[in-house]
């Protein structure tokens, strides 16, 4: 077989270099893909590992907040009812006391 010319050797070397760079780029793409998958799993969750991710955590927090808001609303309604009851009892007691004080004076 004939010896390669300098041009052919240069082309062969360039092809080797390009192949090496291609291999490096494929490794980097695989690494980026792995990292991207980890980020997506952290955000959206992973059905294989049964992890919920941030989106699931946010949904759970929303449910808990709604529950707490409902409980606070019930407590506020109870406080209003209690305040009105105390007010009515006090008003009734004052009216009764007034009537008790007026009744002997009327006789």
DRENPA-168667 format. One record per residue: x, z, y of N, C-alpha, C, O in turn; residue in one letter. Coordinates in nm, 3 decimals, always signed. Last residue first. Example, Ala and Ser with C-alpha at 12.3 -4.5 7.8 and 13.67 -1.06 7.14 Angstrom:
BEGIN
site n.xx:+1.285 n.zz:+0.708 n.yy:-0.225 ca.xx:+1.367 ca.zz:+0.714 ca.yy:-0.106 c.xx:+1.290 c.zz:+0.787 c.yy:+0.003 o.xx:+1.341 o.zz:+0.804 o.yy:+0.114 code:S
site n.xx:+1.319 n.zz:+0.780 n.yy:-0.569 ca.xx:+1.230 ca.zz:+0.780 ca.yy:-0.450 c.xx:+1.320 c.zz:+0.780 c.yy:-0.330 o.xx:+1.424 o.zz:+0.846 o.yy:-0.332 code:A
***
This chain:
BEGIN
site n.xx:-9.494 n.zz:+9.258 n.yy:+5.102 ca.xx:-9.591 ca.zz:+9.361 ca.yy:+5.064 c.xx:-9.614 c.zz:+9.455 c.yy:+5.172 o.xx:-9.693 o.zz:+9.548 o.yy:+5.156 code:X
site n.xx:-9.278 n.zz:+9.119 n.yy:+5.210 ca.xx:-9.412 ca.zz:+9.062 ca.yy:+5.223 c.xx:-9.517 c.zz:+9.168 c.yy:+5.192 o.xx:-9.623 o.zz:+9.166 o.yy:+5.254 code:X
site n.xx:-9.058 n.zz:+9.261 n.yy:+5.133 ca.xx:-9.092 ca.zz:+9.260 ca.yy:+5.275 c.xx:-9.233 c.zz:+9.206 c.yy:+5.299 o.xx:-9.299 o.zz:+9.243 o.yy:+5.396 code:X
site n.xx:-9.039 n.zz:+9.209 n.yy:+4.860 ca.xx:-9.074 ca.zz:+9.345 ca.yy:+4.905 c.xx:-9.114 c.zz:+9.348 c.yy:+5.053 o.xx:-9.196 o.zz:+9.430 o.yy:+5.093 code:X
site n.xx:-8.982 n.zz:+8.922 n.yy:+4.876 ca.xx:-9.104 ca.zz:+8.974 ca.yy:+4.814 c.xx:-9.136 c.zz:+9.117 c.yy:+4.859 o.xx:-9.251 o.zz:+9.144 o.yy:+4.893 code:X
site n.xx:-8.723 n.zz:+8.877 n.yy:+4.978 ca.xx:-8.840 ca.zz:+8.849 ca.yy:+5.062 c.xx:-8.965 c.zz:+8.917 c.yy:+5.006 o.xx:-9.047 o.zz:+8.965 o.yy:+5.084 code:X
site n.xx:-8.550 n.zz:+8.943 n.yy:+4.765 ca.xx:-8.536 ca.zz:+9.011 ca.yy:+4.894 c.xx:-8.660 c.zz:+8.992 c.yy:+4.983 o.xx:-8.697 o.zz:+9.084 o.yy:+5.056 code:X
site n.xx:-8.639 n.zz:+8.766 n.yy:+4.571 ca.xx:-8.642 ca.zz:+8.910 ca.yy:+4.543 c.xx:-8.632 c.zz:+8.988 c.yy:+4.674 o.xx:-8.699 o.zz:+9.090 o.yy:+4.690 code:X
site n.xx:-8.586 n.zz:+8.522 n.yy:+4.695 ca.xx:-8.724 ca.zz:+8.559 ca.yy:+4.667 c.xx:-8.737 c.zz:+8.709 c.yy:+4.640 o.xx:-8.835 o.zz:+8.771 o.yy:+4.680 code:X
site n.xx:-8.307 n.zz:+8.540 n.yy:+4.701 ca.xx:-8.383 ca.zz:+8.528 ca.yy:+4.827 c.xx:-8.528 c.zz:+8.572 c.yy:+4.806 o.xx:-8.584 o.zz:+8.646 o.yy:+4.885 code:X
site n.xx:-8.253 n.zz:+8.544 n.yy:+4.427 ca.xx:-8.215 ca.zz:+8.658 ca.yy:+4.511 c.xx:-8.291 c.zz:+8.657 c.yy:+4.642 o.xx:-8.336 o.zz:+8.761 o.yy:+4.690 code:X
site n.xx:-8.350 n.zz:+8.289 n.yy:+4.359 ca.xx:-8.412 ca.zz:+8.409 ca.yy:+4.301 c.xx:-8.378 c.zz:+8.531 c.yy:+4.384 o.xx:-8.465 o.zz:+8.614 o.yy:+4.410 code:X
site n.xx:-8.171 n.zz:+8.133 n.yy:+4.508 ca.xx:-8.315 ca.zz:+8.125 ca.yy:+4.535 c.xx:-8.386 c.zz:+8.248 c.yy:+4.481 o.xx:-8.471 o.zz:+8.306 o.yy:+4.548 code:X
site n.xx:-7.931 n.zz:+8.206 n.yy:+4.385 ca.xx:-7.951 ca.zz:+8.233 ca.yy:+4.527 c.xx:-8.100 c.zz:+8.229 c.yy:+4.564 o.xx:-8.148 o.zz:+8.312 o.yy:+4.641 code:X
site n.xx:-7.977 n.zz:+8.110 n.yy:+4.126 ca.xx:-7.955 ca.zz:+8.253 ca.yy:+4.147 c.xx:-7.977 c.zz:+8.290 c.yy:+4.292 o.xx:-8.035 o.zz:+8.394 o.yy:+4.321 code:X
site n.xx:-7.995 n.zz:+7.835 n.yy:+4.178 ca.xx:-8.110 ca.zz:+7.908 ca.yy:+4.121 c.xx:-8.097 c.zz:+8.057 c.yy:+4.145 o.xx:-8.195 o.zz:+8.123 o.yy:+4.179 code:X
site n.xx:-7.734 n.zz:+7.790 n.yy:+4.266 ca.xx:-7.847 ca.zz:+7.765 ca.yy:+4.357 c.xx:-7.971 c.zz:+7.839 c.yy:+4.308 o.xx:-8.043 o.zz:+7.899 o.yy:+4.388 code:X
site n.xx:-7.596 n.zz:+7.854 n.yy:+4.029 ca.xx:-7.571 ca.zz:+7.930 ca.yy:+4.153 c.xx:-7.687 c.zz:+7.913 c.yy:+4.251 o.xx:-7.732 o.zz:+8.010 o.yy:+4.311 code:X
site n.xx:-7.701 n.zz:+7.657 n.yy:+3.861 ca.xx:-7.719 ca.zz:+7.799 ca.yy:+3.827 c.xx:-7.699 c.zz:+7.884 c.yy:+3.951 o.xx:-7.776 o.zz:+7.977 o.yy:+3.976 code:X
site n.xx:-7.613 n.zz:+7.427 n.yy:+3.996 ca.xx:-7.756 ca.zz:+7.452 ca.yy:+3.980 c.xx:-7.784 c.zz:+7.599 c.yy:+3.946 o.xx:-7.880 o.zz:+7.657 o.yy:+3.997 code:X
site n.xx:-7.333 n.zz:+7.463 n.yy:+3.976 ca.xx:-7.398 ca.zz:+7.451 ca.yy:+4.106 c.xx:-7.547 c.zz:+7.482 c.yy:+4.098 o.xx:-7.600 o.zz:+7.553 o.yy:+4.182 code:X
site n.xx:-7.299 n.zz:+7.456 n.yy:+3.699 ca.xx:-7.261 ca.zz:+7.577 ca.yy:+3.773 c.xx:-7.330 c.zz:+7.577 c.yy:+3.910 o.xx:-7.379 o.zz:+7.681 o.yy:+3.954 code:X
site n.xx:-7.386 n.zz:+7.190 n.yy:+3.657 ca.xx:-7.454 ca.zz:+7.303 ca.yy:+3.592 c.xx:-7.425 c.zz:+7.432 c.yy:+3.666 o.xx:-7.516 o.zz:+7.510 o.yy:+3.694 code:X
site n.xx:-7.199 n.zz:+7.046 n.yy:+3.805 ca.xx:-7.340 ca.zz:+7.040 ca.yy:+3.843 c.xx:-7.416 c.zz:+7.158 c.yy:+3.781 o.xx:-7.502 o.zz:+7.217 o.yy:+3.847 code:X
site n.xx:-6.968 n.zz:+7.111 n.yy:+3.655 ca.xx:-6.978 ca.zz:+7.146 ca.yy:+3.798 c.xx:-7.123 c.zz:+7.146 c.yy:+3.844 o.xx:-7.165 o.zz:+7.237 o.yy:+3.915 code:X
site n.xx:-7.036 n.zz:+6.998 n.yy:+3.408 ca.xx:-7.011 ca.zz:+7.142 ca.yy:+3.417 c.xx:-7.025 c.zz:+7.188 c.yy:+3.562 o.xx:-7.086 o.zz:+7.291 o.yy:+3.589 code:X
site n.xx:-7.050 n.zz:+6.728 n.yy:+3.476 ca.xx:-7.169 ca.zz:+6.797 ca.yy:+3.423 c.xx:-7.154 c.zz:+6.948 c.yy:+3.438 o.xx:-7.249 o.zz:+7.017 o.yy:+3.476 code:X
site n.xx:-6.783 n.zz:+6.689 n.yy:+3.557 ca.xx:-6.893 ca.zz:+6.666 ca.yy:+3.650 c.xx:-7.018 c.zz:+6.740 c.yy:+3.604 o.xx:-7.084 o.zz:+6.808 o.yy:+3.684 code:X
site n.xx:-6.647 n.zz:+6.748 n.yy:+3.318 ca.xx:-6.622 ca.zz:+6.829 ca.yy:+3.438 c.xx:-6.734 c.zz:+6.812 c.yy:+3.540 o.xx:-6.776 o.zz:+6.910 o.yy:+3.602 code:X
site n.xx:-6.746 n.zz:+6.541 n.yy:+3.158 ca.xx:-6.775 ca.zz:+6.680 ca.yy:+3.123 c.xx:-6.755 c.zz:+6.771 c.yy:+3.243 o.xx:-6.837 o.zz:+6.859 o.yy:+3.269 code:X
site n.xx:-6.632 n.zz:+6.324 n.yy:+3.290 ca.xx:-6.778 ca.zz:+6.335 ca.yy:+3.283 c.xx:-6.818 c.zz:+6.478 c.yy:+3.249 o.xx:-6.915 o.zz:+6.530 o.yy:+3.305 code:X
site n.xx:-6.364 n.zz:+6.382 n.yy:+3.242 ca.xx:-6.413 ca.zz:+6.380 ca.yy:+3.380 c.xx:-6.565 c.zz:+6.391 c.yy:+3.384 o.xx:-6.620 o.zz:+6.459 o.yy:+3.470 code:X
site n.xx:-6.357 n.zz:+6.354 n.yy:+2.964 ca.xx:-6.327 ca.zz:+6.484 ca.yy:+3.025 c.xx:-6.377 c.zz:+6.490 c.yy:+3.168 o.xx:-6.428 o.zz:+6.594 o.yy:+3.211 code:X
site n.xx:-6.416 n.zz:+6.082 n.yy:+2.939 ca.xx:-6.507 ca.zz:+6.182 ca.yy:+2.881 c.xx:-6.484 c.zz:+6.319 c.yy:+2.943 o.xx:-6.579 o.zz:+6.392 o.yy:+2.972 code:X
site n.xx:-6.189 n.zz:+5.977 n.yy:+3.066 ca.xx:-6.322 ca.zz:+5.950 ca.yy:+3.121 c.xx:-6.423 c.zz:+6.052 c.yy:+3.068 o.xx:-6.506 o.zz:+6.102 o.yy:+3.143 code:X
site n.xx:-5.991 n.zz:+6.060 n.yy:+2.891 ca.xx:-5.990 ca.zz:+6.110 ca.yy:+3.029 c.xx:-6.127 c.zz:+6.091 c.yy:+3.092 o.xx:-6.176 o.zz:+6.179 o.yy:+3.163 code:X
site n.xx:-6.062 n.zz:+5.908 n.yy:+2.665 ca.xx:-6.064 ca.zz:+6.054 ca.yy:+2.659 c.xx:-6.068 c.zz:+6.115 c.yy:+2.799 o.xx:-6.140 o.zz:+6.211 o.yy:+2.823 code:X
site n.xx:-6.021 n.zz:+5.649 n.yy:+2.762 ca.xx:-6.156 ca.zz:+5.689 ca.yy:+2.719 c.xx:-6.167 c.zz:+5.841 c.yy:+2.714 o.xx:-6.269 o.zz:+5.897 o.yy:+2.755 code:X
site n.xx:-5.746 n.zz:+5.661 n.yy:+2.806 ca.xx:-5.836 ca.zz:+5.638 ca.yy:+2.920 c.xx:-5.978 c.zz:+5.680 c.yy:+2.884 o.xx:-6.047 o.zz:+5.739 o.yy:+2.967 code:X
site n.xx:-5.657 n.zz:+5.692 n.yy:+2.542 ca.xx:-5.635 ca.zz:+5.799 ca.yy:+2.640 c.xx:-5.726 c.zz:+5.784 c.yy:+2.761 o.xx:-5.778 o.zz:+5.883 o.yy:+2.813 code:X
site n.xx:-5.734 n.zz:+5.442 n.yy:+2.441 ca.xx:-5.788 ca.zz:+5.565 ca.yy:+2.383 c.xx:-5.773 c.zz:+5.680 c.yy:+2.481 o.xx:-5.867 o.zz:+5.758 o.yy:+2.500 code:X
site n.xx:-5.576 n.zz:+5.273 n.yy:+2.598 ca.xx:-5.722 ca.zz:+5.261 ca.yy:+2.604 c.xx:-5.788 c.zz:+5.388 c.yy:+2.549 o.xx:-5.886 o.zz:+5.436 o.yy:+2.605 code:X
site n.xx:-5.325 n.zz:+5.359 n.yy:+2.510 ca.xx:-5.363 ca.zz:+5.377 ca.yy:+2.651 c.xx:-5.514 c.zz:+5.369 c.yy:+2.666 o.xx:-5.574 o.zz:+5.449 o.yy:+2.738 code:X
site n.xx:-5.332 n.zz:+5.275 n.yy:+2.244 ca.xx:-5.321 ca.zz:+5.418 ca.yy:+2.275 c.xx:-5.362 c.zz:+5.447 c.yy:+2.419 o.xx:-5.427 o.zz:+5.548 o.yy:+2.446 code:X
site n.xx:-5.346 n.zz:+4.998 n.yy:+2.282 ca.xx:-5.455 ca.zz:+5.068 ca.yy:+2.212 c.xx:-5.452 c.zz:+5.218 c.yy:+2.244 o.xx:-5.556 o.zz:+5.279 o.yy:+2.267 code:X
site n.xx:-5.100 n.zz:+4.955 n.yy:+2.409 ca.xx:-5.224 ca.zz:+4.922 ca.yy:+2.478 c.xx:-5.342 c.zz:+4.996 c.yy:+2.415 o.xx:-5.427 o.zz:+5.050 o.yy:+2.485 code:X
site n.xx:-4.925 n.zz:+5.029 n.yy:+2.202 ca.xx:-4.929 ca.zz:+5.108 ca.yy:+2.325 c.xx:-5.056 c.zz:+5.081 c.yy:+2.405 o.xx:-5.114 o.zz:+5.173 o.yy:+2.462 code:X
site n.xx:-4.978 n.zz:+4.820 n.yy:+2.024 ca.xx:-5.008 ca.zz:+4.958 ca.yy:+1.985 c.xx:-5.016 c.zz:+5.048 c.yy:+2.108 o.xx:-5.104 o.zz:+5.134 o.yy:+2.116 code:X
site n.xx:-4.882 n.zz:+4.604 n.yy:+2.176 ca.xx:-5.023 ca.zz:+4.609 ca.yy:+2.136 c.xx:-5.065 c.zz:+4.750 c.yy:+2.097 o.xx:-5.173 o.zz:+4.796 o.yy:+2.133 code:X
site n.xx:-4.612 n.zz:+4.675 n.yy:+2.192 ca.xx:-4.691 ca.zz:+4.667 ca.yy:+2.315 c.xx:-4.840 c.zz:+4.674 c.yy:+2.282 o.xx:-4.916 o.zz:+4.742 o.yy:+2.352 code:X
site n.xx:-4.541 n.zz:+4.652 n.yy:+1.923 ca.xx:-4.529 ca.zz:+4.782 ca.yy:+1.991 c.xx:-4.613 c.zz:+4.784 c.yy:+2.118 o.xx:-4.679 o.zz:+4.885 o.yy:+2.147 code:X
site n.xx:-4.579 n.zz:+4.378 n.yy:+1.889 ca.xx:-4.662 ca.zz:+4.473 ca.yy:+1.814 c.xx:-4.659 c.zz:+4.610 c.yy:+1.879 o.xx:-4.762 o.zz:+4.677 o.yy:+1.890 code:X
site n.xx:-4.377 n.zz:+4.289 n.yy:+2.058 ca.xx:-4.515 ca.zz:+4.249 ca.yy:+2.083 c.xx:-4.610 c.zz:+4.344 c.yy:+2.012 o.xx:-4.711 o.zz:+4.387 o.yy:+2.070 code:X
site n.xx:-4.142 n.zz:+4.388 n.yy:+1.941 ca.xx:-4.187 ca.zz:+4.439 ca.yy:+2.070 c.xx:-4.333 c.zz:+4.407 c.yy:+2.098 o.xx:-4.405 o.zz:+4.489 o.yy:+2.155 code:X
site n.xx:-4.191 n.zz:+4.433 n.yy:+1.582 ca.xx:-4.133 ca.zz:+4.375 ca.yy:+1.702 c.xx:-4.194 c.zz:+4.434 c.yy:+1.827 o.xx:-4.285 o.zz:+4.517 o.yy:+1.822 code:X
site n.xx:-4.266 n.zz:+4.509 n.yy:+1.323 ca.xx:-4.365 ca.zz:+4.457 ca.yy:+1.417 c.xx:-4.306 c.zz:+4.389 c.yy:+1.538 o.xx:-4.366 o.zz:+4.295 o.yy:+1.591 code:X
site n.xx:-4.149 n.zz:+4.435 n.yy:+0.999 ca.xx:-4.124 ca.zz:+4.495 ca.yy:+1.130 c.xx:-4.215 c.zz:+4.429 c.yy:+1.230 o.xx:-4.238 o.zz:+4.308 o.yy:+1.225 code:X
site n.xx:-4.150 n.zz:+4.337 n.yy:+0.740 ca.xx:-4.264 ca.zz:+4.418 ca.yy:+0.787 c.xx:-4.233 c.zz:+4.492 c.yy:+0.917 o.xx:-4.287 o.zz:+4.601 o.yy:+0.941 code:X
site n.xx:-3.977 n.zz:+4.155 n.yy:+0.655 ca.xx:-3.927 ca.zz:+4.293 ca.yy:+0.659 c.xx:-4.033 c.zz:+4.390 c.yy:+0.708 o.xx:-4.009 o.zz:+4.511 o.yy:+0.717 code:X
site n.xx:-4.145 n.zz:+3.930 n.yy:+0.673 ca.xx:-4.074 ca.zz:+3.961 ca.yy:+0.548 c.xx:-4.028 c.zz:+4.106 c.yy:+0.544 o.xx:-4.039 o.zz:+4.172 o.yy:+0.441 code:X
site n.xx:-4.238 n.zz:+3.912 n.yy:+0.931 ca.xx:-4.335 ca.zz:+3.941 ca.yy:+0.826 c.xx:-4.267 c.zz:+3.977 c.yy:+0.694 o.xx:-4.326 o.zz:+4.047 o.yy:+0.611 code:X
site n.xx:-4.110 n.zz:+4.047 n.yy:+1.213 ca.xx:-4.072 ca.zz:+3.970 ca.yy:+1.096 c.xx:-4.165 c.zz:+4.009 c.yy:+0.983 o.xx:-4.171 o.zz:+4.126 o.yy:+0.944 code:X
site n.xx:-4.149 n.zz:+4.014 n.yy:+1.573 ca.xx:-4.159 ca.zz:+4.083 ca.yy:+1.445 c.xx:-4.124 c.zz:+3.989 c.yy:+1.332 o.xx:-4.110 o.zz:+3.868 o.yy:+1.351 code:X
site n.xx:-4.110 n.zz:+3.918 n.yy:+1.828 ca.xx:-4.237 ca.zz:+3.889 ca.yy:+1.761 c.xx:-4.257 c.zz:+3.966 c.yy:+1.631 o.xx:-4.369 o.zz:+3.981 o.yy:+1.584 code:X
site n.xx:-3.859 n.zz:+4.036 n.yy:+1.904 ca.xx:-3.971 ca.zz:+4.021 ca.yy:+1.997 c.xx:-4.104 c.zz:+4.009 c.yy:+1.922 o.xx:-4.198 o.zz:+4.082 o.yy:+1.951 code:X
site n.xx:-3.696 n.zz:+4.040 n.yy:+1.680 ca.xx:-3.709 ca.zz:+4.161 ca.yy:+1.761 c.xx:-3.830 c.zz:+4.154 c.yy:+1.852 o.xx:-3.897 o.zz:+4.255 o.yy:+1.876 code:X
site n.xx:-3.718 n.zz:+3.775 n.yy:+1.595 ca.xx:-3.768 ca.zz:+3.883 ca.yy:+1.509 c.xx:-3.787 c.zz:+4.012 c.yy:+1.588 o.xx:-3.884 o.zz:+4.084 o.yy:+1.565 code:X
site n.xx:-3.589 n.zz:+3.652 n.yy:+1.811 ca.xx:-3.730 ca.zz:+3.623 ca.yy:+1.785 c.xx:-3.791 c.zz:+3.732 c.yy:+1.698 o.xx:-3.903 o.zz:+3.776 o.yy:+1.724 code:X
site n.xx:-3.331 n.zz:+3.757 n.yy:+1.772 ca.xx:-3.404 ca.zz:+3.784 ca.yy:+1.897 c.xx:-3.553 c.zz:+3.762 c.yy:+1.876 o.xx:-3.635 o.zz:+3.843 o.yy:+1.920 code:X
site n.xx:-3.267 n.zz:+3.653 n.yy:+1.521 ca.xx:-3.272 ca.zz:+3.799 ca.yy:+1.540 c.xx:-3.350 c.zz:+3.835 c.yy:+1.666 o.xx:-3.427 o.zz:+3.931 o.yy:+1.666 code:X
site n.xx:-3.270 n.zz:+3.381 n.yy:+1.581 ca.xx:-3.366 ca.zz:+3.434 ca.yy:+1.484 c.xx:-3.379 c.zz:+3.585 c.yy:+1.499 o.xx:-3.489 o.zz:+3.639 o.yy:+1.490 code:X
site n.xx:-3.052 n.zz:+3.375 n.yy:+1.752 ca.xx:-3.184 ca.zz:+3.341 ca.yy:+1.804 c.xx:-3.293 c.zz:+3.394 c.yy:+1.710 o.xx:-3.395 o.zz:+3.444 o.yy:+1.755 code:X
site n.xx:-2.846 n.zz:+3.433 n.yy:+1.572 ca.xx:-2.874 ca.zz:+3.525 ca.yy:+1.682 c.xx:-3.013 c.zz:+3.500 c.yy:+1.740 o.xx:-3.084 o.zz:+3.596 o.yy:+1.772 code:X
site n.xx:-2.865 n.zz:+3.206 n.yy:+1.408 ca.xx:-2.882 ca.zz:+3.340 ca.yy:+1.352 c.xx:-2.918 c.zz:+3.440 c.yy:+1.461 o.xx:-3.008 o.zz:+3.522 o.yy:+1.444 code:X
site n.xx:-2.808 n.zz:+3.004 n.yy:+1.594 ca.xx:-2.937 ca.zz:+3.006 ca.yy:+1.524 c.xx:-2.966 c.zz:+3.143 c.yy:+1.466 o.xx:-3.079 o.zz:+3.192 o.yy:+1.473 code:X
site n.xx:-2.545 n.zz:+3.070 n.yy:+1.660 ca.xx:-2.649 ca.zz:+3.076 ca.yy:+1.764 c.xx:-2.787 c.zz:+3.083 c.yy:+1.699 o.xx:-2.873 o.zz:+3.159 o.yy:+1.744 code:X
site n.xx:-2.425 n.zz:+3.021 n.yy:+1.410 ca.xx:-2.418 ca.zz:+3.154 ca.yy:+1.471 c.xx:-2.527 c.zz:+3.171 c.yy:+1.576 o.xx:-2.594 o.zz:+3.274 o.yy:+1.581 code:X
site n.xx:-2.474 n.zz:+2.749 n.yy:+1.387 ca.xx:-2.528 ca.zz:+2.841 ca.yy:+1.287 c.xx:-2.530 c.zz:+2.983 c.yy:+1.341 o.xx:-2.627 o.zz:+3.056 o.yy:+1.321 code:X
site n.xx:-2.327 n.zz:+2.658 n.yy:+1.605 ca.xx:-2.472 ca.zz:+2.637 ca.yy:+1.602 c.xx:-2.539 c.zz:+2.730 c.yy:+1.501 o.xx:-2.646 o.zz:+2.785 o.yy:+1.527 code:X
site n.xx:-2.069 n.zz:+2.728 n.yy:+1.521 ca.xx:-2.125 ca.zz:+2.789 ca.yy:+1.641 c.xx:-2.277 c.zz:+2.775 c.yy:+1.645 o.xx:-2.348 o.zz:+2.868 o.yy:+1.684 code:X
site n.xx:-2.047 n.zz:+2.560 n.yy:+1.298 ca.xx:-2.038 ca.zz:+2.705 ca.yy:+1.282 c.xx:-2.099 c.zz:+2.778 c.yy:+1.401 o.xx:-2.171 o.zz:+2.876 o.yy:+1.385 code:X
site n.xx:-2.064 n.zz:+2.313 n.yy:+1.428 ca.xx:-2.166 ca.zz:+2.349 ca.yy:+1.329 c.xx:-2.166 c.zz:+2.499 c.yy:+1.305 o.xx:-2.272 o.zz:+2.560 o.yy:+1.292 code:X
site n.xx:-1.830 n.zz:+2.322 n.yy:+1.581 ca.xx:-1.960 ca.zz:+2.319 ca.yy:+1.649 c.xx:-2.073 c.zz:+2.357 c.yy:+1.553 o.xx:-2.167 o.zz:+2.426 o.yy:+1.592 code:X
site n.xx:-1.638 n.zz:+2.315 n.yy:+1.378 ca.xx:-1.646 ca.zz:+2.431 ca.yy:+1.467 c.xx:-1.781 c.zz:+2.437 c.yy:+1.537 o.xx:-1.840 o.zz:+2.545 o.yy:+1.551 code:X
site n.xx:-1.690 n.zz:+2.059 n.yy:+1.271 ca.xx:-1.705 ca.zz:+2.178 ca.yy:+1.187 c.xx:-1.719 c.zz:+2.304 c.yy:+1.273 o.xx:-1.803 o.zz:+2.390 o.yy:+1.244 code:X
site n.xx:-1.625 n.zz:+1.905 n.yy:+1.496 ca.xx:-1.761 ca.zz:+1.902 ca.yy:+1.443 c.xx:-1.788 c.zz:+2.025 c.yy:+1.356 o.xx:-1.894 o.zz:+2.087 o.yy:+1.365 code:X
site n.xx:-1.353 n.zz:+1.954 n.yy:+1.514 ca.xx:-1.441 ca.zz:+2.000 ca.yy:+1.623 c.xx:-1.586 c.zz:+2.003 c.yy:+1.577 o.xx:-1.662 o.zz:+2.093 o.yy:+1.615 code:X
site n.xx:-1.274 n.zz:+1.827 n.yy:+1.273 ca.xx:-1.250 ca.zz:+1.970 ca.yy:+1.292 c.xx:-1.340 c.zz:+2.027 c.yy:+1.402 o.xx:-1.399 o.zz:+2.134 o.yy:+1.385 code:X
site n.xx:-1.345 n.zz:+1.565 n.yy:+1.333 ca.xx:-1.407 ca.zz:+1.631 ca.yy:+1.219 c.xx:-1.392 c.zz:+1.783 c.yy:+1.231 o.xx:-1.485 o.zz:+1.858 o.yy:+1.202 code:X
site n.xx:-1.172 n.zz:+1.517 n.yy:+1.546 ca.xx:-1.317 ca.zz:+1.513 ca.yy:+1.569 c.xx:-1.391 c.zz:+1.585 c.yy:+1.457 o.xx:-1.489 o.zz:+1.656 o.yy:+1.481 code:X
site n.xx:-0.927 n.zz:+1.535 n.yy:+1.411 ca.xx:-0.958 ca.zz:+1.628 ca.yy:+1.519 c.xx:-1.109 c.zz:+1.635 c.yy:+1.546 o.xx:-1.165 o.zz:+1.742 o.yy:+1.566 code:X
site n.xx:-0.956 n.zz:+1.316 n.yy:+1.237 ca.xx:-0.939 ca.zz:+1.452 ca.yy:+1.182 c.xx:-0.975 c.zz:+1.556 c.yy:+1.287 o.xx:-1.044 o.zz:+1.654 o.yy:+1.258 code:X
site n.xx:-0.970 n.zz:+1.112 n.yy:+1.427 ca.xx:-1.084 ca.zz:+1.135 ca.yy:+1.338 c.xx:-1.077 c.zz:+1.275 c.yy:+1.275 o.xx:-1.178 o.zz:+1.343 o.yy:+1.263 code:X
site n.xx:-0.714 n.zz:+1.133 n.yy:+1.536 ca.xx:-0.831 ca.zz:+1.157 ca.yy:+1.622 c.xx:-0.955 c.zz:+1.186 c.yy:+1.537 o.xx:-1.035 o.zz:+1.273 o.yy:+1.571 code:X
site n.xx:-0.565 n.zz:+1.056 n.yy:+1.312 ca.xx:-0.548 ca.zz:+1.190 ca.yy:+1.367 c.xx:-0.668 c.zz:+1.227 c.yy:+1.455 o.xx:-0.717 o.zz:+1.339 o.yy:+1.449 code:X
site n.xx:-0.650 n.zz:+0.789 n.yy:+1.287 ca.xx:-0.671 ca.zz:+0.883 ca.yy:+1.177 c.xx:-0.662 c.zz:+1.027 c.yy:+1.227 o.xx:-0.743 o.zz:+1.111 o.yy:+1.187 code:X
site n.xx:-0.557 n.zz:+0.686 n.yy:+1.528 ca.xx:-0.702 ca.zz:+0.687 ca.yy:+1.501 c.xx:-0.733 c.zz:+0.787 c.yy:+1.391 o.xx:-0.832 o.zz:+0.861 o.yy:+1.400 code:X
site n.xx:-0.283 n.zz:+0.718 n.yy:+1.484 ca.xx:-0.345 ca.zz:+0.786 ca.yy:+1.597 c.xx:-0.497 c.zz:+0.796 c.yy:+1.575 o.xx:-0.558 o.zz:+0.900 o.yy:+1.600 code:X
site n.xx:-0.248 n.zz:+0.552 n.yy:+1.265 ca.xx:-0.219 ca.zz:+0.694 ca.yy:+1.251 c.xx:-0.285 c.zz:+0.774 c.yy:+1.363 o.xx:-0.337 o.zz:+0.883 o.yy:+1.340 code:X
site n.xx:-0.314 n.zz:+0.308 n.yy:+1.383 ca.xx:-0.396 ca.zz:+0.358 ca.yy:+1.274 c.xx:-0.373 c.zz:+0.508 c.yy:+1.253 o.xx:-0.468 o.zz:+0.582 o.yy:+1.226 code:X
site n.xx:-0.103 n.zz:+0.293 n.yy:+1.568 ca.xx:-0.241 ca.zz:+0.296 ca.yy:+1.616 c.xx:-0.333 c.zz:+0.353 c.yy:+1.510 o.xx:-0.420 o.zz:+0.435 o.yy:+1.539 code:X
site n.xx:+0.123 n.zz:+0.280 n.yy:+1.402 ca.xx:+0.104 ca.zz:+0.396 ca.yy:+1.490 c.xx:-0.040 c.zz:+0.406 c.yy:+1.542 o.xx:-0.093 o.zz:+0.517 o.yy:+1.557 code:X
site n.xx:+0.012 n.zz:+0.167 n.yy:+1.075 ca.xx:+0.069 ca.zz:+0.142 ca.yy:+1.207 c.xx:+0.048 c.zz:+0.265 c.yy:+1.294 o.xx:-0.038 o.zz:+0.348 o.yy:+1.262 code:X
site n.xx:+0.094 n.zz:+0.272 n.yy:+0.748 ca.xx:+0.000 ca.zz:+0.265 ca.yy:+0.859 c.xx:+0.074 c.zz:+0.243 c.yy:+0.990 o.xx:+0.184 o.zz:+0.294 o.yy:+1.012 code:X
site n.xx:+0.236 n.zz:+0.063 n.yy:+0.497 ca.xx:+0.247 ca.zz:+0.180 ca.yy:+0.582 c.xx:+0.155 c.zz:+0.162 c.yy:+0.702 o.xx:+0.140 o.zz:+0.050 o.yy:+0.753 code:X
site n.xx:+0.047 n.zz:-0.069 n.yy:+0.223 ca.xx:+0.129 ca.zz:-0.085 ca.yy:+0.343 c.xx:+0.127 c.zz:+0.043 c.yy:+0.425 o.xx:+0.031 o.zz:+0.119 o.yy:+0.423 code:X
site n.xx:+0.084 n.zz:+0.000 n.yy:-0.116 ca.xx:+0.000 ca.zz:+0.000 ca.yy:+0.000 c.xx:+0.090 c.zz:+0.000 c.yy:+0.124 o.xx:+0.195 o.zz:+0.063 o.yy:+0.125 code:X
***
